[in-house]
Amino acid sequence: MGKYRLGKNLEGLCEYLDGTQDDDKIRCLTNRSDLNIIFSGESSRQTLSQNDEDRLRKFLDDNMDDYDYIILEAGKSAEVARNCRASLVLIDDSEYSPRDAREKIEFYDNEGCLVLGVVITNA
């Protein structure tokens, strides 16, 4: 948002999940015809309700044919991950251990989300 000077408090996926905004209103069109961005929006919630999860699934189903990729940052939310076809596990390099990585992969696998790999970040 800062790079493109879009301001703060940009409505996004959180507002769609809350039902306060339609999906066509949260899309930010870019100067590239093949790139649209939907920001996360404002939310202090750490988990999704069943209604939020149902709306997320509907959003993904409705938009899957229009985009090559839909990339979501799930954080530690299993509710988001289990609704995605695949995921990457992001681990900060200061917190990385092979055992921890295996545990996170197993966690997402148990939620029904295919893990494509682990990315070690340098935050």
C-alpha positions as CSV (number, residue, x, y, z in Angstrom):
1,M,0.0,0.0,0.0
2,G,2.9,2.3,0.8
3,K,4.6,1.7,-2.5
4,Y,1.6,2.8,-4.5
5,R,0.5,5.5,-2.0
6,L,-2.9,3.9,-1.5
7,G,-3.3,5.2,2.0
8,K,-4.4,3.4,5.1
9,N,-7.5,1.5,6.1
10,L,-7.9,0.0,2.7
11,E,-10.9,-2.3,2.7
12,G,-10.1,-5.9,1.7
13,L,-10.8,-9.5,2.3
14,C,-11.6,-9.0,6.0
15,E,-14.5,-6.7,5.1
16,Y,-15.7,-9.2,2.5
17,L,-15.7,-12.0,5.1
18,D,-17.5,-9.7,7.6
19,G,-20.2,-9.1,4.9
20,T,-19.6,-5.3,5.0
21,Q,-18.2,-5.2,1.4
22,D,-18.8,-7.0,-1.9
23,D,-16.0,-8.8,-3.6
24,D,-16.0,-6.5,-6.6
25,K,-15.5,-3.5,-4.3
26,I,-12.4,-4.8,-2.7
27,R,-10.4,-5.4,-5.9
28,C,-7.6,-2.9,-6.6
29,L,-6.9,-2.7,-10.3
30,T,-3.3,-2.1,-11.2
31,N,-1.7,-0.7,-14.3
32,R,-1.0,-4.3,-15.4
33,S,-4.0,-5.9,-17.0
34,D,-2.9,-9.3,-15.6
35,L,-2.6,-8.2,-12.0
36,N,-5.3,-7.3,-9.5
37,I,-4.7,-7.0,-5.7
38,I,-7.0,-7.5,-2.8
39,F,-5.5,-6.4,0.5
40,S,-6.2,-8.1,3.8
41,G,-8.2,-5.2,5.2
42,E,-8.6,-4.3,8.9
43,S,-9.2,-7.0,11.4
44,S,-8.0,-7.9,14.9
45,R,-9.4,-11.4,14.8
46,Q,-7.0,-14.4,15.0
47,T,-9.5,-17.0,13.8
48,L,-12.4,-17.3,11.4
49,S,-16.0,-18.2,12.4
50,Q,-17.8,-20.8,10.4
51,N,-19.7,-18.1,8.5
52,D,-16.4,-16.4,7.6
53,E,-14.9,-19.7,6.5
54,D,-18.0,-20.3,4.3
55,R,-17.6,-16.9,2.7
56,L,-13.9,-17.5,2.1
57,R,-14.7,-20.8,0.4
58,K,-17.3,-19.0,-1.8
59,F,-14.8,-16.2,-2.6
60,L,-12.2,-18.7,-3.7
61,D,-14.7,-20.8,-5.7
62,D,-16.1,-17.8,-7.5
63,N,-12.7,-16.4,-8.4
64,M,-10.7,-19.5,-9.1
65,D,-11.4,-19.5,-12.9
66,D,-10.6,-15.9,-13.3
67,Y,-7.0,-16.0,-11.9
68,D,-4.0,-18.2,-12.3
69,Y,-3.1,-17.8,-8.6
70,I,-4.9,-16.5,-5.6
71,I,-2.3,-16.0,-2.8
72,L,-3.4,-15.6,0.8
73,E,-1.4,-15.1,3.9
74,A,-3.0,-17.4,6.4
75,G,-0.7,-16.6,9.4
76,K,-1.3,-19.4,11.9
77,S,-5.0,-19.8,10.9
78,A,-5.9,-23.3,10.1
79,E,-9.3,-22.0,9.0
80,V,-7.7,-20.2,6.0
81,A,-5.2,-22.9,5.1
82,R,-7.7,-25.7,5.0
83,N,-9.7,-23.8,2.3
84,C,-6.7,-23.4,0.0
85,R,-5.5,-26.0,-2.5
86,A,-1.9,-25.7,-1.5
87,S,0.4,-23.7,0.8
88,L,3.9,-22.6,1.6
89,V,5.0,-22.7,5.2
90,L,6.9,-19.5,6.2
91,I,9.3,-19.7,9.1
92,D,11.5,-16.9,10.4
93,D,15.2,-17.9,10.2
94,S,15.6,-17.2,13.9
95,E,12.8,-19.7,14.7
96,Y,13.7,-22.4,12.2
97,S,14.4,-26.0,13.2
98,P,13.8,-29.1,11.1
99,R,11.5,-30.5,13.8
100,D,9.4,-27.3,13.9
101,A,9.1,-27.3,10.1
102,R,7.9,-30.9,10.1
103,E,5.4,-30.1,12.8
104,K,4.0,-27.2,10.8
105,I,3.8,-29.3,7.7
106,E,2.0,-32.1,9.5
107,F,-0.4,-29.5,11.0
108,Y,-1.4,-28.2,7.6
109,D,-1.5,-31.7,6.1
110,N,-3.9,-32.7,8.9
111,E,-6.1,-29.7,8.0
112,G,-6.3,-31.0,4.4
113,C,-4.0,-28.4,2.9
114,L,-1.1,-29.6,0.6
115,V,2.2,-28.1,1.6
116,L,4.4,-27.3,-1.4
117,G,7.4,-26.4,0.7
118,V,9.0,-24.4,3.5
119,V,10.3,-20.9,3.0
120,I,12.8,-19.6,5.6
121,T,12.4,-15.8,5.8
122,N,14.9,-13.3,7.0
123,A,12.6,-10.8,8.8
